[in-house]
Amino acid sequence: MENYSTYDPSEWDWNLEGKYPEGGVISIVSEPGGNKVTNYKDLWIYSQSRILVTDVYRLTQKLPKEEMYGLTSQLRRASVSVPSNIAEGWGRNKNGYFLLGLSYSRGSIHEVETQLLICSDLEFLTTDEINPLLGKTAAISSGLLKFMNTLDTKR
């Protein structure tokens, strides 16, 4: 067993058995285009998904009150799930877990897209109201997929 007393505590991460050195697995990554990031908050997909959460919350205020526990709640939870899974995946500090978090985020972004379309189908929202958000969901989905592919090829 390795002696951890020689390591700087800022380099430690945690697992169920105790401390282990963090390592460089995802401490620094490159987004498509070469942007180096050292924290999930620096990721374009993360910042854009947080903006989407705000947009979804604002738009869902227009939904009928009887949808508070239906589409309103579901849309909000799905949108919050996108940046949350990016953060959780990064926090696990292993490439495989990060890819899994990105995959969950991509699933959630498609939930948001589908639920927005359903809101339009039910005439709760107009296409003019949902189109800007659909554009954002498409961009975030594409960004997630490209980033996942970039990380996957580095494994």
C-alpha positions as CSV (number, residue, x, y, z in Angstrom):
1,M,0.0,0.0,0.0
2,E,1.3,3.4,-0.9
3,N,2.1,6.0,1.7
4,Y,-0.3,9.0,1.1
5,S,1.4,11.2,3.7
6,T,3.8,12.5,1.1
7,Y,0.9,13.7,-1.1
8,D,-0.5,17.2,-1.0
9,P,-4.1,16.8,0.4
10,S,-5.4,19.0,-2.5
11,E,-4.4,16.1,-4.8
12,W,-6.6,13.6,-2.9
13,D,-10.0,12.4,-4.0
14,W,-12.3,10.0,-2.1
15,N,-13.7,6.6,-2.6
16,L,-15.5,4.3,-0.2
17,E,-12.3,2.8,1.1
18,G,-10.7,6.1,1.8
19,K,-8.2,8.4,0.1
20,Y,-6.4,7.8,-3.1
21,P,-4.4,10.2,-5.3
22,E,-6.5,12.1,-7.8
23,G,-4.4,11.5,-10.8
24,G,-4.7,13.2,-14.2
25,V,-7.5,11.2,-15.7
26,I,-9.9,14.2,-16.2
27,S,-8.1,16.9,-14.2
28,I,-7.6,18.7,-17.5
29,V,-9.5,18.0,-20.7
30,S,-9.8,19.6,-24.0
31,E,-13.1,20.5,-25.6
32,P,-13.5,20.2,-29.4
33,G,-11.6,23.2,-30.7
34,G,-8.8,22.7,-28.2
35,N,-10.1,24.8,-25.3
36,K,-8.4,23.5,-22.1
37,V,-10.6,23.3,-19.1
38,T,-9.6,22.4,-15.5
39,N,-13.1,22.5,-14.0
40,Y,-16.5,21.4,-15.3
41,K,-17.8,25.0,-14.9
42,D,-15.4,26.0,-17.7
43,L,-17.2,23.6,-20.2
44,W,-19.3,25.2,-22.9
45,I,-21.9,22.4,-22.6
46,Y,-22.2,23.1,-18.8
47,S,-22.6,26.9,-19.1
48,Q,-25.1,26.6,-22.0
49,S,-27.1,24.0,-20.1
50,R,-27.4,26.3,-17.1
51,I,-28.7,29.0,-19.4
52,L,-31.2,26.5,-20.7
53,V,-32.4,25.8,-17.1
54,T,-33.2,29.5,-16.7
55,D,-35.0,29.6,-20.0
56,V,-37.0,26.5,-19.2
57,Y,-38.1,27.9,-15.8
58,R,-39.2,31.2,-17.4
59,L,-41.1,29.5,-20.2
60,T,-42.8,26.9,-17.9
61,Q,-44.4,29.8,-15.9
62,K,-46.7,30.1,-18.9
63,L,-48.0,26.6,-18.6
64,P,-51.4,26.0,-17.1
65,K,-51.5,25.7,-13.4
66,E,-52.9,22.2,-13.6
67,E,-49.6,21.2,-15.2
68,M,-47.6,22.2,-12.2
69,Y,-47.1,18.6,-11.2
70,G,-47.0,17.3,-14.8
71,L,-45.2,18.9,-17.6
72,T,-43.9,21.9,-15.7
73,S,-42.3,19.8,-13.1
74,Q,-40.9,17.2,-15.6
75,L,-39.5,19.9,-17.9
76,R,-37.8,21.7,-15.0
77,R,-36.3,18.5,-13.5
78,A,-35.1,17.3,-16.9
79,S,-33.4,20.6,-17.6
80,V,-31.7,20.7,-14.2
81,S,-30.5,17.2,-14.8
82,V,-28.4,18.3,-17.8
83,P,-25.8,20.4,-15.9
84,S,-26.1,18.3,-12.8
85,N,-25.0,15.2,-14.6
86,I,-22.1,17.0,-16.2
87,A,-21.0,18.1,-12.7
88,E,-21.5,14.7,-11.1
89,G,-19.6,12.9,-13.9
90,W,-16.7,15.3,-13.6
91,G,-16.7,15.0,-9.8
92,R,-16.1,11.3,-10.0
93,N,-12.8,12.1,-11.7
94,K,-12.7,9.0,-13.9
95,N,-13.1,9.2,-17.7
96,G,-15.7,6.4,-17.8
97,Y,-17.9,8.0,-15.1
98,F,-17.5,11.4,-16.9
99,L,-18.7,9.8,-20.1
100,L,-21.6,8.3,-18.3
101,G,-22.6,11.6,-16.8
102,L,-22.4,13.2,-20.3
103,S,-24.5,10.4,-21.6
104,Y,-27.2,11.0,-19.0
105,S,-27.1,14.7,-19.7
106,R,-27.7,14.0,-23.4
107,G,-30.6,11.8,-22.5
108,S,-32.1,14.6,-20.4
109,I,-31.6,17.2,-23.1
110,H,-33.7,15.0,-25.4
111,E,-36.3,14.8,-22.7
112,V,-36.5,18.6,-22.6
113,E,-36.8,18.7,-26.4
114,T,-39.6,16.1,-26.4
115,Q,-41.5,17.8,-23.6
116,L,-41.3,21.1,-25.3
117,L,-42.7,19.6,-28.4
118,I,-45.5,18.0,-26.4
119,C,-46.3,21.4,-24.9
120,S,-46.7,22.7,-28.4
121,D,-48.8,19.7,-29.5
122,L,-51.1,20.4,-26.6
123,E,-51.2,24.1,-27.5
124,F,-49.8,25.1,-24.1
125,L,-47.0,26.9,-25.9
126,T,-46.5,28.2,-29.4
127,T,-43.8,27.1,-31.8
128,D,-42.5,30.6,-31.6
129,E,-42.1,30.2,-27.9
130,I,-40.4,26.8,-28.0
131,N,-38.2,27.3,-31.1
132,P,-35.4,29.2,-29.3
133,L,-35.2,26.5,-26.7
134,L,-35.2,23.8,-29.3
135,G,-32.3,25.5,-31.0
136,K,-30.4,25.5,-27.7
137,T,-31.3,21.8,-27.0
138,A,-30.0,20.8,-30.4
139,A,-26.7,22.8,-29.9
140,I,-26.2,21.3,-26.4
141,S,-27.0,17.8,-27.7
142,S,-24.5,18.2,-30.5
143,G,-21.9,19.6,-28.2
144,L,-22.3,16.7,-25.7
145,L,-22.0,14.1,-28.5
146,K,-18.9,15.8,-29.9
147,F,-17.3,16.0,-26.5
148,M,-18.2,12.4,-25.7
149,N,-16.6,11.3,-28.9
150,T,-13.5,13.3,-28.2
151,L,-13.1,11.8,-24.7
152,D,-13.9,8.3,-25.9
153,T,-11.2,8.4,-28.6
154,K,-8.7,9.3,-25.9
155,R,-9.4,6.3,-23.8
